[in-house]
Amino acid sequence: MLQQKKCFHDLLEFFYSSLSTHSHLQVNLSGHIMEDEEFSILFQALTKCTNVSTLHLELYQNYIEDNNLALLGSALANSLNLSDLTVNLGCNQIQDQATSSLAEALKACTKIQKLQLFLNENQIGDSSIQNLSSGLSSCANLSALTLDLMSNNIGSQGALHLSSALVKCSMLSTLKIELYNNQIGDEGLSSLGHSIENCIKLSNLHIDVSDNQISDEGKLRFGIALQKCKNLSNLNIDLLYNNIDEDESQFTFMNKILKIKKLINKTINT
């Protein structure tokens, strides 16, 4: 019998609910400017949700400071039964060191199979991605991953850290990465391509690397990597607003893509 998802838009209503009975939980507090005391109440409540297996937490544009993000990480680390986790922390001025607590939470939640993490429009750089990747590397059971890192300060080194983590997620079948408006360049895209080709169970891939200082060389190297993805059936790539000469590279790139034997659906935006 499927458990009904409990949805809360009010902090106190959530706090006074039967916390230990929640198994499928959604808490949406996006857009509220919360005081430290309110964050403390939220994370105290989350810590008591010991039986939650599916958690959807919306904290978009809440101006979370580093100390409160650390409390969130501690609360999530206590949710040992989590298999499906969505956390939206977009537009929160999160900086480099603040993601270490999220990484520790991911290391503790070893049962996670589906993870959606929205960190778009923050101030995240390469060292922050290194922290986060250390947690992702521990998610051995992960089959579906969404990472929204749009509009941050991620360079080629950050993409390399992320790639190192993805290689260890050997069960991945669905991967969505949003990196629009960063600076990963050719080297960053190549490292991502190398990790993706090693995800041998991957069947669904969506990757947006628009506006990332990528040239024809990086695009072609990425195409060579994708050609080796034998089980890929659905592919969506965005390469807009880069340093690409479409006339020169598009034919060769598409030739690589068309050699993916199981590919059914493709959308390529260059």
C-alpha positions in Angstrom: 0.0 0.0 0.0 1.4 3.4 -1.0 1.9 5.9 1.8 0.3 9.3 1.3 2.7 12.1 1.1 2.4 14.7 3.8 2.8 18.3 2.6 3.5 21.3 4.8 3.7 25.0 3.9 3.6 26.2 7.5 6.6 25.7 9.9 4.7 25.4 13.1 2.1 23.0 11.6 5.0 20.8 10.6 6.7 21.1 13.9 3.6 20.0 15.8 2.7 17.1 13.5 3.3 13.4 14.2 6.9 13.7 13.1 8.0 10.1 13.7 5.1 8.7 11.6 6.0 10.6 8.4 7.4 8.3 5.7 6.7 10.5 2.6 7.2 14.1 3.4 7.2 17.5 1.6 8.1 20.7 3.4 7.9 23.9 1.3 9.1 27.1 2.9 10.6 28.7 -0.2 10.7 32.5 -0.3 10.3 33.1 3.5 13.0 35.1 5.1 13.5 33.0 8.2 15.3 33.9 11.5 17.9 31.6 13.1 15.2 30.4 15.6 12.9 29.4 12.8 15.7 27.4 11.1 16.4 25.7 14.4 12.7 24.7 14.8 12.7 23.3 11.3 15.8 21.2 11.7 14.8 20.0 15.1 11.6 18.7 13.5 13.5 17.1 10.7 15.7 15.3 13.1 12.6 13.7 14.7 11.4 12.3 11.3 13.2 9.1 11.9 11.1 7.0 9.6 11.1 9.2 6.5 12.1 7.5 3.3 11.0 10.2 0.8 11.8 13.8 1.6 11.2 16.9 -0.5 12.5 20.0 1.1 12.0 23.4 -0.6 14.1 26.2 0.8 14.6 28.3 -2.3 15.5 32.0 -1.6 15.6 31.7 2.2 19.0 33.4 2.7 20.4 30.5 4.6 23.6 31.3 6.4 26.4 28.8 6.8 25.6 27.9 10.4 22.0 27.0 9.5 23.2 24.9 6.5 25.3 23.0 8.9 22.2 22.3 11.0 20.4 21.1 7.9 23.2 18.7 7.2 23.1 17.3 10.7 19.3 16.8 10.5 19.6 15.0 7.2 22.4 12.8 8.5 19.9 11.4 11.1 17.5 10.3 8.3 19.1 6.9 7.8 16.1 5.4 6.0 16.1 8.0 3.2 15.9 6.5 -0.3 14.4 9.5 -2.2 15.7 13.0 -1.3 15.0 16.4 -3.0 16.6 19.5 -1.5 16.1 22.9 -3.1 18.6 25.5 -1.8 18.7 27.7 -4.9 19.3 31.4 -4.6 20.6 31.3 -1.0 24.1 33.0 -1.3 25.7 29.6 -0.3 29.5 29.8 -0.4 32.3 27.3 -0.8 32.7 25.8 2.7 29.0 25.6 3.4 28.4 22.4 1.4 30.6 20.2 3.6 27.7 19.5 5.9 25.6 18.4 2.9 28.4 16.0 2.0 28.5 14.5 5.4 24.7 14.0 5.3 25.1 12.1 1.9 27.8 9.9 3.4 25.4 9.0 6.3 22.3 8.3 4.1 23.6 5.2 2.4 20.2 4.0 1.2 19.6 6.9 -1.2 18.5 5.8 -4.7 17.1 9.0 -6.0 18.7 12.4 -5.3 17.7 15.9 -6.5 19.9 18.7 -5.3 19.2 22.3 -6.4 22.1 24.7 -5.6 21.5 27.1 -8.5 22.2 30.8 -8.3 24.6 30.7 -5.3 28.3 31.5 -4.9 29.6 27.9 -5.2 33.1 27.4 -6.6 35.5 24.5 -7.1 36.3 23.8 -3.5 32.5 23.6 -2.7 32.1 21.0 -5.5 35.0 19.0 -4.1 33.2 18.9 -0.7 29.9 17.9 -2.3 31.6 15.3 -4.5 33.0 13.5 -1.5 29.5 12.9 -0.3 28.2 11.8 -3.7 31.0 9.3 -4.0 29.4 7.5 -1.0 26.0 7.1 -2.7 26.7 3.6 -4.1 23.0 2.8 -4.6 22.1 6.0 -6.5 20.1 5.2 -9.7 18.8 8.7 -10.5 20.6 12.0 -9.9 19.7 15.6 -10.6 22.2 18.3 -9.9 21.3 21.9 -10.6 24.4 24.0 -10.3 23.4 26.8 -12.7 24.9 30.3 -12.3 27.7 29.6 -9.9 31.5 29.9 -10.0 32.4 26.4 -11.1 35.5 25.9 -13.2 37.3 23.0 -14.8 38.6 21.8 -11.5 35.1 21.7 -10.0 34.0 19.7 -13.0 36.9 17.3 -12.5 35.8 16.8 -8.8 32.3 16.1 -9.9 33.4 13.6 -12.5 35.4 11.7 -9.9 32.3 11.3 -7.9 30.1 10.2 -10.8 32.5 7.4 -11.8 31.8 5.9 -8.4 28.0 6.0 -8.9 28.0 2.8 -10.9 24.2 2.2 -10.6 23.2 5.5 -12.3 20.5 5.1 -15.0 19.2 8.7 -15.0 21.5 11.7 -14.8 20.6 15.4 -15.1 23.2 18.1 -14.7 22.5 21.8 -15.0 25.8 23.8 -15.3 24.5 26.8 -17.4 26.5 30.0 -16.7 29.7 28.5 -15.2 33.3 28.3 -16.5 34.1 24.6 -16.9 35.7 25.0 -20.3 36.9 22.2 -22.6 38.8 20.3 -19.9 35.8 20.3 -17.6 33.5 19.0 -20.2 36.0 16.4 -21.2 36.3 15.1 -17.7 32.5 14.9 -17.4 32.4 13.0 -20.6 34.9 10.5 -19.3 32.8 9.9 -16.2 29.6 9.6 -18.1 31.0 7.0 -20.5 32.0 4.9 -17.4 28.4 5.0 -16.1 27.6 1.8 -17.9 23.9 1.6 -16.9 23.1 5.1 -17.9 20.1 5.3 -20.2 18.8 8.9 -19.6 21.1 11.9 -19.8 20.3 15.6 -19.7 23.3 18.0 -19.5 23.2 21.8 -19.9 26.7 23.3 -20.3 25.5 26.5 -22.1 27.7 29.6 -21.5 30.8 27.7 -20.2 33.6 28.8 -22.5 33.6 25.6 -24.5 35.2 25.4 -27.9 34.8 23.0 -30.9 37.6 20.8 -29.4 35.7 20.3 -26.1 32.5 19.6 -27.9 34.0 16.9 -30.1 35.8 15.2 -27.2 32.5 15.1 -25.4 30.9 13.5 -28.5 33.6 10.8 -28.6 32.8 10.0 -24.9 29.1 9.8 -25.5 29.6 7.5 -28.4 30.8 4.9 -25.9 27.6 5.0 -23.8 26.1 1.7 -25.0 22.9 1.9 -23.1 22.0 5.5 -23.6 18.4 5.8 -25.0 17.4 9.4 -24.2 19.8 12.3 -24.6 19.4 16.0 -24.2 22.4 18.4 -24.5 22.5 22.2 -24.3 25.7 23.8 -25.6 24.4 27.3 -26.4 26.4 30.5 -25.9 29.8 28.9 -26.1 32.8 29.4 -28.5 31.6 26.9 -31.0 31.8 27.1 -34.8 28.7 25.2 -35.7 29.5 24.7 -39.4 32.9 23.1 -38.6 32.1 20.8 -35.7 28.4 20.0 -36.0 28.6 17.3 -38.6 31.4 15.4 -36.8 29.7 15.8 -33.4 26.3 14.5 -34.7 28.1 11.6 -36.4 29.4 10.6 -33.0 26.0 10.9 -31.4 24.3 8.8 -34.2 26.7 5.9 -33.4 25.0 5.4 -30.0 23.3 2.2 -30.9 20.4 2.3 -28.4 19.6 6.0 -28.7 15.9 6.6 -29.3 15.3 10.3 -28.4 17.8 13.1 -28.8 17.7 16.9 -28.4 20.9 18.8 -29.2 21.0 22.6 -28.8 24.2 24.2 -30.0 
